[in-house]
Amino acid sequence: MTIPEFFSKMEVLIKEKEAKRFAWIRHLVLLASGSLSVLVSLRGSDHVASLPHYCMVAGVAALGLGILSGAVALHGEVWTANDLVYQMGLHSKRLADDPSAPFPGILSQNPLRYRIAEVCCYICFSIAVISLVVYTIVSK
């Protein structure tokens, strides 16, 4: 396998990995959105300051924050695609100036803000699941 073939194969694998990761986050956000809709619509009007009430509030709030941070993390997919297009434009400009210039391989990594949002998404969804399980166990 030559070096250009290796880099080409590596690019394909990285793109597949990213596509699967973003599909997973989209799936989680979709499930959380549906869960939040159901919880809000079925919620009773009792506002007793008790453990079940606090668990439900924490679960709904964590689901909401998880959905928001998941949406920010999904924006990383758009950012990555834009960055790849930008880098290809730079390389094509270099090729126009010097047709014998080597192809360096193009890779893009999400900025830190998107990686932090993804971690926050997972943490919030975990808190939501734990809170709602505790609510189910301790409620009437």
PyMOL commands that set and color helices and strands:
alter all, ss='L'
color gray80, all
select helices_A, chain A and resi 3-42+51-97+112-138
alter helices_A, ss='H'
color red, helices_A
deselect
rebuild
show_as cartoon
